[in-house]
């Protein structure tokens, strides 16, 4: 049985969605496999944290979990199903389905003929009512990297069938994809409506997006900051090698041209890696002695500009 997601993220049950996202990002940055190579325990904890955020990070799924409609793994709990479950707005694990009854009496037997008769149409088989089917709306959650790089997903429909959705590379959070002819059936031979899929992009533990650019915080060692050198930088399409200049302070930004989000014209945005100098986790007496001797000989005033 999956662990309680509130416990996994170390948040109270009345925590706000913003607090939940902050807790996730804090844990994900600490446990992400790219920052803990070869650490299986950290990898398993990262998976557990991601699963918990997948549930609580979505307000709809969180509400369903709190009401006992789904369990901690996101699986449906057994319950009685009624027609209204499909006719009214409803929530799914990663999507919503809205049933639009624009066809009026079309749910009844011989719906087209009955509706035409009610509207005074169809006498002698003439002037038969012909209308397009209703649009049907869905909500689909996708991973950050799937939205950036593109992917193919499926939406499970209430009748058990599946709707295949192609996520174009560079898709944005909140973007609505239109699948023509995949909505409700037409009336009197009219064309089918459209499926409108609203995309919700999940947060990523290390990447963030601004327009078509990707931003990431890159930890480097004290030695790399002082001496410079080649380092591996994660990007949405895989790690690349970049050069850290000598004497790089925290906050310095490296630009990786063309490593951002794909654009429709075939170009890509850039990635910006902000350096963060990390001291050794374990105190090093030799390093302390070296810095103390250096500090005694050199006058360093890093806050001089701020104090002016």
C-alpha positions in Angstrom: 0.0 0.0 0.0 1.3 3.4 -0.9 2.5 5.7 1.9 0.4 8.6 3.0 1.3 11.4 0.6 1.1 14.2 3.2 3.6 12.3 5.4 5.9 11.7 2.4 6.0 15.4 1.5 6.1 16.4 5.3 3.1 18.8 5.1 -0.1 19.2 7.1 -3.4 18.1 5.6 -4.6 21.7 5.5 -1.4 22.9 3.6 -2.0 25.2 0.7 -1.2 24.1 -2.9 1.7 26.5 -2.9 3.1 25.0 0.3 2.8 21.5 -1.2 4.7 22.6 -4.4 7.4 24.2 -2.3 7.8 21.0 -0.2 8.0 18.9 -3.3 10.6 21.1 -5.0 12.7 21.1 -1.8 12.7 17.3 -1.5 13.1 16.7 -5.3 16.2 18.9 -5.5 17.7 17.0 -2.6 16.8 13.5 -4.0 16.9 13.9 -7.8 18.9 11.1 -9.4 21.0 13.6 -11.4 22.3 15.0 -8.2 22.7 11.6 -6.5 24.3 9.3 -9.1 24.3 5.7 -8.0 22.3 6.3 -4.8 19.5 3.8 -5.0 17.9 4.9 -1.7 17.7 8.5 -2.9 16.3 7.2 -6.2 13.5 5.3 -4.5 12.7 8.2 -2.2 12.6 10.5 -5.2 10.0 8.2 -6.9 7.9 8.2 -3.7 8.1 12.0 -3.4 7.1 12.4 -7.1 4.2 10.0 -6.7 2.9 11.9 -3.6 3.2 15.2 -5.5 1.4 13.8 -8.5 -1.5 13.2 -6.2 -1.5 16.2 -3.9 -0.2 18.7 -6.5 -3.4 18.4 -8.5 -6.2 20.1 -6.5 -8.9 17.8 -8.1 -7.0 14.6 -7.3 -6.2 15.9 -3.8 -9.8 16.5 -3.1 -10.8 13.1 -4.3 -8.1 11.5 -2.1 -9.3 13.6 0.9 -12.9 12.4 0.3 -11.8 8.8 0.0 -12.7 8.4 -3.7 -9.1 7.3 -4.6 -6.4 5.8 -2.5 -2.8 7.0 -2.0 -1.7 5.3 -5.2 -4.4 7.2 -7.2 -6.5 4.1 -7.8 -10.2 4.4 -7.7 -12.0 3.1 -4.6 -15.0 0.9 -5.4 -18.3 2.8 -5.6 -21.7 2.7 -7.2 -21.8 4.3 -10.7 -24.7 6.3 -12.0 -25.5 7.8 -15.4 -25.1 11.3 -13.8 -21.4 10.4 -13.2 -20.9 10.7 -16.9 -23.5 13.4 -17.7 -22.2 15.9 -15.2 -18.7 17.4 -14.8 -16.5 14.8 -13.3 -12.9 14.2 -12.3 -10.5 11.5 -13.3 -7.0 10.6 -12.1 -5.4 12.8 -14.7 -8.3 14.3 -16.6 -11.8 15.6 -16.7 -14.6 14.5 -19.0 -17.5 16.8 -19.7 -20.6 15.4 -21.3 -22.3 18.1 -23.5 -25.9 17.4 -24.3 -26.2 19.9 -27.0 -28.3 17.4 -29.0 -31.4 18.0 -26.8 -33.6 15.0 -27.2 -31.0 13.0 -29.2 -30.5 10.7 -26.2 -33.9 9.3 -26.8 -34.7 6.5 -29.3 -34.8 7.8 -32.8 -33.4 11.1 -31.5 -32.9 12.8 -34.9 -36.4 12.2 -36.1 -38.0 13.1 -32.7 -36.0 16.3 -32.5 -36.9 17.2 -36.1 -40.6 16.5 -35.5 -40.6 18.7 -32.4 -39.0 21.5 -34.4 -41.5 21.1 -37.2 -38.9 19.6 -39.6 -38.7 16.4 -41.5 -42.2 16.4 -43.1 -42.1 13.8 -45.9 -38.5 13.3 -45.3 -37.7 16.9 -46.4 -35.6 19.5 -44.5 -34.2 17.0 -42.1 -32.3 18.7 -39.2 -28.6 18.5 -39.6 -26.3 19.7 -36.8 -22.7 19.3 -35.8 -22.0 17.2 -32.7 -21.0 18.9 -29.4 -17.4 19.5 -28.5 -16.1 17.4 -25.6 -13.6 18.8 -23.1 -10.8 16.9 -21.3 -7.9 17.8 -19.0 -4.7 15.9 -19.4 -1.7 16.1 -17.1 1.8 15.6 -18.7 5.3 15.6 -17.4 7.4 18.7 -17.9 9.9 16.9 -20.2 7.0 15.4 -22.3 5.6 18.9 -22.8 9.1 20.3 -23.9 10.1 17.4 -26.1 6.8 16.1 -27.3 5.0 12.8 -26.6 2.0 10.6 -27.3 -0.5 10.0 -24.5 -3.9 8.4 -24.1 -7.1 9.5 -22.4 -9.3 6.8 -21.0 -12.9 7.5 -21.8 -15.9 6.6 -19.6 -17.0 3.9 -22.1 -13.6 2.1 -21.8 -12.2 3.3 -25.1 -9.1 5.4 -25.4 -8.3 8.7 -27.2 -4.8 9.0 -28.5 -3.3 12.5 -28.0 -0.1 13.8 -29.7 1.6 16.4 -27.5 3.6 18.7 -29.8 7.1 19.6 -28.7 7.0 23.0 -26.8 3.5 22.6 -25.5 2.7 25.1 -22.8 0.8 24.7 -19.5 -2.9 25.6 -20.1 -2.6 25.1 -23.9 -5.7 23.6 -25.5 -5.2 21.0 -28.2 -8.1 20.5 -30.7 -8.7 17.0 -32.1 -11.2 17.6 -35.0 -14.0 15.1 -35.3 -13.2 13.4 -32.0 -16.1 14.9 -30.0 -19.8 14.0 -29.8 -21.6 12.5 -32.9 -23.4 14.9 -35.2 -27.2 15.0 -35.7 -29.0 14.1 -38.9 -25.7 13.2 -40.6 -23.9 16.3 -39.3 -20.2 16.3 -38.6 -18.9 15.1 -35.3 -17.8 17.7 -32.8 -14.2 18.3 -31.6 -12.2 17.0 -28.6 -10.7 19.9 -26.7 -7.8 18.8 -24.5 -6.5 21.3 -21.9 -2.8 20.5 -21.0 -1.6 20.7 -17.4 2.2 20.5 -17.2 3.6 19.1 -14.0 6.4 20.9 -12.2 9.9 19.6 -12.7 12.3 19.2 -9.7 15.2 21.0 -11.3 14.0 22.7 -14.5 11.8 25.7 -14.8 10.5 27.4 -18.0 10.2 31.1 -18.9 8.8 31.6 -22.4 11.0 29.3 -24.6 14.0 29.3 -22.2 14.9 26.7 -19.7 16.4 27.6 -16.3 18.3 25.3 -13.9 20.5 25.7 -10.8 23.8 24.0 -11.2 25.8 23.0 -8.0 29.6 23.2 -8.4 32.5 22.5 -6.0 34.7 25.1 -4.5 37.6 23.8 -6.6 35.5 24.1 -9.8 34.6 27.6 -8.8 38.2 28.7 -8.3 40.0 26.7 -10.9 37.3 26.4 -13.5 36.8 23.3 -15.7 34.4 21.1 -17.6 31.2 20.1 -15.9 28.1 18.1 -17.0 24.9 20.2 -17.2 21.4 18.6 -17.3 19.2 19.7 -20.2 15.7 18.6 -21.3 17.3 16.4 -24.0 20.1 15.0 -21.8 23.3 16.2 -20.2 25.9 18.3 -22.1 29.4 19.5 -21.2 30.0 23.1 -20.4 33.0 25.1 -19.2 32.9 26.9 -15.8 35.3 29.9 -16.0 37.9 30.4 -13.3 36.8 32.4 -10.3 33.1 31.8 -10.8 30.9 33.0 -7.9 27.5 31.7 -7.0 24.9 33.4 -9.1 27.0 33.4 -12.3 24.9 32.3 -15.3 26.1 30.0 -18.1 24.1 30.2 -21.3 23.6 27.0 -23.3 22.5 28.2 -26.7 19.8 26.2 -28.4 19.2 23.9 -25.4 15.8 25.3 -24.5 12.2 24.7 -25.7 11.6 23.9 -29.4 9.7 26.5 -31.4 7.4 26.0 -34.4 9.9 27.4 -36.8 12.4 24.6 -35.8 14.6 26.8 -33.7 14.9 26.4 -29.9 15.2 28.7 -26.9 18.3 28.7 -24.7 19.1 27.1 -21.3 20.5 29.2 -18.5 22.4 27.4 -15.7 22.9 29.5 -12.6 26.0 28.4 -10.7 25.8 27.5 -7.0 29.1 27.0 -5.1 28.8 24.1 -2.7 31.3 23.6 0.2 32.2 20.0 1.2 29.5 18.4 3.4 32.2 17.3 5.9 34.5 20.0 7.5 38.0 19.8 6.1 40.7 21.1 8.5 43.3 21.4 5.8 41.0 23.6 3.7 40.2 25.7 6.7 43.9 26.2 7.5 44.6 27.1 3.9 41.8 29.7 3.7 42.8 31.1 7.1 46.4 31.6 5.9 45.2 33.2 2.6 42.8 35.5 4.4 45.5 36.7 6.7 47.6 37.8 3.7 44.8 39.1 1.5 42.1 41.7 2.2 38.8 40.7 0.7 35.7 42.9 0.9 32.9 41.1 -0.9 30.2 43.4 0.8 31.9 46.7 0.0 29.5 47.7 -2.7 26.5 46.8 -0.5 27.8 48.8 2.4 28.5 51.9 0.3 
